[in-house]
Amino acid sequence: MPNSKWHRYSKSLEQEIELKPMQDRVRLFLFTRERRNEMSKILATICISLFLVVIYSVNASSQPKAKFDIGFTYTGESENEDSLIDTEIQRTLVWLSGSAPIAIGNGHHLILGVEYKGQLVEYDDFRPVLFPPIVGGNLITEDDLPEDLHALDVSIGLLWSWSEAWSTLFQFKPGIHSDFEDIDGDDLMFTGTVLAQRKFGTRNRFGLGITYSDSFGEPEVFPLGLLDWYPTEKWYVEALLPLNVDVGYKISQSISAGVEGKLQGYQYRLTEDRPWDESVLNYREVRIGPFLDATLWGNAHLRLSAGLVTAQEFEVRDEDNDDEIVDGDYENTAYATIKLYISF
């Protein structure tokens, strides 16, 4: 009889041990499903907001110039520049944005916009780091690294026309840049731009301005230069330096090709939980490569581009004292982008 009791006990213990991995997988599935549902709701809200912005602008302005674009970028694997660190990252970026002007009289326009940019990150060969490097510090492993990062911004701008040639853009852009783990007021990022511009002829424009932005990976003030130049019917230059520049050639009425350069960056706030304790991730990259732009129908365009990703930064720092927690200087890699954009 005792042997029978022991047999039943050991059998139930074995069943419990066997169930634990299954329970862990179920919890993981439920967690990821909850995250997927959360992201679906966020993207649905963005789509509805963009739709309302565009529709309202069409009704409010006799000459609307609303814009909508959606895109996807894949970047190849990139190894850390430090020979003692074997970490590799691979990133996939998606974005959805829209903006629309609303005429408010005398050639002035209120410009409303919504933009979402997210990236999924994969890591390989990450060596655990102790931070701070003292007894009792937080041990950071590959499982702790953020796998998805998000930037959701709302822009409110005023384009003030002083004359037919001169105008000034005032833009305020609040947003949330974080891993979306525990969103609160500390996740808010406020950026702004003032840009004076002058129109030459029907299409050429030149402007100078200043902006406060985290495009270099952390918030800072830097100058802007605007140039829309069409020296011939075929060649053109469209630039907002140092953020982006296109040098293109119009092959036909519906196809253009050229070279693009883009600077993109954000400062993301990470979760309050250990091991990060409200640290920040500074991200920056520069893309350079050829592009092909084709008109699909009306004002809808498809753009394909590929090339080199350089000046990559993907580092984690302590928000309070700016100490580096995870080194983030990565070697050059390749990228490929597909983008659909529509103007109304």
HUZI-V290913 format. One record per residue. RES is the residue in three letters. OMEGA is omega in whole degrees, -180 to 180 (none if undefined). Layout:
{{RES | OMEGA} {RES | OMEGA}}
This chain:
{{MET | 177} {PRO | 179} {ASN | 179} {SER | 178} {LYS | 179} {TRP | 179} {HIS | 180} {ARG | -180} {TYR | -179} {SER | 179} {LYS | 179} {SER | 178} {LEU | 178} {GLU | 179} {GLN | 180} {GLU | 179} {ILE | 179} {GLU | -178} {LEU | -175} {LYS | 177} {PRO | 178} {MET | 179} {GLN | 178} {ASP | 180} {ARG | 179} {VAL | 179} {ARG | 178} {LEU | 180} {PHE | -180} {LEU | -180} {PHE | -179} {THR | 178} {ARG | 177} {GLU | 178} {ARG | 179} {ARG | 178} {ASN | 179} {GLU | 180} {MET | 178} {SER | 179} {LYS | -180} {ILE | -180} {LEU | 178} {ALA | 177} {THR | 179} {ILE | -179} {CYS | 180} {ILE | 180} {SER | 179} {LEU | -180} {PHE | -179} {LEU | 178} {VAL | -178} {VAL | -179} {ILE | -180} {TYR | -179} {SER | 179} {VAL | 180} {ASN | -172} {ALA | -175} {SER | 179} {SER | 177} {GLN | -177} {PRO | 175} {LYS | 179} {ALA | -180} {LYS | 178} {PHE | 175} {ASP | 179} {ILE | -176} {GLY | -176} {PHE | 178} {THR | 176} {TYR | 175} {THR | -178} {GLY | 179} {GLU | -179} {SER | -178} {GLU | 178} {ASN | -177} {GLU | 178} {ASP | -177} {SER | 179} {LEU | -179} {ILE | -176} {ASP | -173} {THR | 174} {GLU | 175} {ILE | 172} {GLN | -173} {ARG | 174} {THR | -176} {LEU | 175} {VAL | 178} {TRP | -179} {LEU | -177} {SER | 177} {GLY | 177} {SER | -177} {ALA | 176} {PRO | 176} {ILE | -178} {ALA | 179} {ILE | 175} {GLY | 176} {ASN | 179} {GLY | 179} {HIS | -179} {HIS | 168} {LEU | -176} {ILE | 180} {LEU | -180} {GLY | 175} {VAL | -180} {GLU | 173} {TYR | 173} {LYS | 180} {GLY | 175} {GLN | 176} {LEU | -173} {VAL | 174} {GLU | -178} {TYR | 177} {ASP | 176} {ASP | 177} {PHE | 178} {ARG | -180} {PRO | -178} {VAL | 175} {LEU | 180} {PHE | -9} {PRO | -174} {PRO | 179} {ILE | 177} {VAL | -177} {GLY | 178} {GLY | 180} {ASN | 175} {LEU | -178} {ILE | 180} {THR | -179} {GLU | 180} {ASP | -179} {ASP | -176} {LEU | -178} {PRO | -179} {GLU | 176} {ASP | -178} {LEU | -170} {HIS | 173} {ALA | 179} {LEU | -175} {ASP | 171} {VAL | -180} {SER | 177} {ILE | -176} {GLY | 176} {LEU | 176} {LEU | -174} {TRP | -179} {SER | 179} {TRP | 178} {SER | 178} {GLU | -177} {ALA | -173} {TRP | 175} {SER | 179} {THR | 177} {LEU | 172} {PHE | -177} {GLN | 175} {PHE | -170} {LYS | 174} {PRO | -180} {GLY | 176} {ILE | 179} {HIS | -175} {SER | 175} {ASP | 178} {PHE | -180} {GLU | 178} {ASP | -173} {ILE | 173} {ASP | -175} {GLY | -180} {ASP | -180} {ASP | -177} {LEU | 175} {MET | -180} {PHE | 177} {THR | -178} {GLY | -177} {THR | 168} {VAL | -175} {LEU | 175} {ALA | -176} {GLN | 178} {ARG | -179} {LYS | 177} {PHE | -178} {GLY | -176} {THR | -174} {ARG | -175} {ASN | 179} {ARG | 175} {PHE | -179} {GLY | 176} {LEU | -179} {GLY | -180} {ILE | -179} {THR | 170} {TYR | -171} {SER | 175} {ASP | -178} {SER | 176} {PHE | 179} {GLY | 174} {GLU | -175} {PRO | 177} {GLU | 179} {VAL | 176} {PHE | -177} {PRO | 177} {LEU | 174} {GLY | -180} {LEU | 177} {LEU | 168} {ASP | -172} {TRP | 180} {TYR | -175} {PRO | 178} {THR | 177} {GLU | -176} {LYS | -174} {TRP | 177} {TYR | 173} {VAL | 176} {GLU | -173} {ALA | 166} {LEU | -173} {LEU | 6} {PRO | -172} {LEU | -180} {ASN | 177} {VAL | 174} {ASP | 170} {VAL | -171} {GLY | 178} {TYR | -178} {LYS | -177} {ILE | 179} {SER | -180} {GLN | -175} {SER | -176} {ILE | 174} {SER | 177} {ALA | -180} {GLY | -179} {VAL | 180} {GLU | 171} {GLY | -176} {LYS | 171} {LEU | 178} {GLN | 179} {GLY | 177} {TYR | 166} {GLN | -178} {TYR | 174} {ARG | -178} {LEU | -174} {THR | 177} {GLU | -176} {ASP | 174} {ARG | 8} {PRO | -171} {TRP | 177} {ASP | 176} {GLU | 172} {SER | 179} {VAL | 175} {LEU | 179} {ASN | -177} {TYR | 177} {ARG | 175} {GLU | 174} {VAL | 179} {ARG | 179} {ILE | 179} {GLY | 179} {PRO | 177} {PHE | 174} {LEU | -176} {ASP | -178} {ALA | 175} {THR | 180} {LEU | 176} {TRP | 178} {GLY | 180} {ASN | 179} {ALA | -176} {HIS | 173} {LEU | -178} {ARG | 176} {LEU | 178} {SER | 179} {ALA | -180} {GLY | -172} {LEU | 170} {VAL | -178} {THR | 180} {ALA | -178} {GLN | 173} {GLU | -180} {PHE | -172} {GLU | 178} {VAL | 180} {ARG | 174} {ASP | -175} {GLU | -175} {ASP | -175} {ASN | 176} {ASP | 176} {ASP | 179} {GLU | 179} {ILE | 179} {VAL | -180} {ASP | -172} {GLY | 176} {ASP | -173} {TYR | -178} {GLU | 179} {ASN | 178} {THR | -178} {ALA | 176} {TYR | 174} {ALA | -176} {THR | 169} {ILE | -173} {LYS | 174} {LEU | 178} {TYR | -175} {ILE | 173} {SER | -177} {PHE | none}}
